[in-house]
Amino acid sequence: MLKVIEEIYNTIKSFGPYFILANIILSVILFISLILTNIKFNKLNKKYSKFFNNSDNSNIERLVEENIDLCYEIMNKNKDIESSLNSIERNILQCVQKVGIVRYNAFDNVGSNLSFAIAILDGYDNGIVLNGIYSRETTTTYAKAIVNGQSKYVLSAEEIQAIDMAKKHKSF
């Protein structure tokens, strides 16, 4: 064993300055490599810290499972919200959405356009048309059903105009 150590020592001694220079170059290369590895490690550590922000850093698998469960929960809530929204949209179409008003003079001897026709329709053009006819002696109000924008009763020009005005309004 002593002989092997002596041979290594003689070999190193014969190479002398070259061996020392090679060691210095190798040390510099290793040092630069250590610095680059440290920089990469710090970047990876920052990403890791950002990824595990607000967690106890215990188990990636558990965190992924929790996030998947949360995604399914959110998807189910979105389906419920979408179903509710569709129901609301269907109900809104049955609410009053369109109104048309026409004021007019029913008789020549009465001024100020005191008579009126009002069409009140839902999103399907169903509803009523009210016609209030004013004269000096009486006021009479008529109501006529409207189905799909039409009435089975004879309509006056003012009632037709009020229905047309209401239909032009955009529904929900």
Protein Blocks (a to p, Z undefined) as FASTA:
>chain_A
ZZmmmmmmmmmmmnmmmmmmmmmmmmmmmmmmmmmmmmmmmmmmmmmmmmmgoiahlamm
lmmmmmmmmmmmmmmmmmmmmmmmmmmmmmmmmpcfbdcdddddfbfklghilaccdddd
dfkopacdddddddfkbccddddddeehiafbdcdfklmmmmmmmmmpccZZ
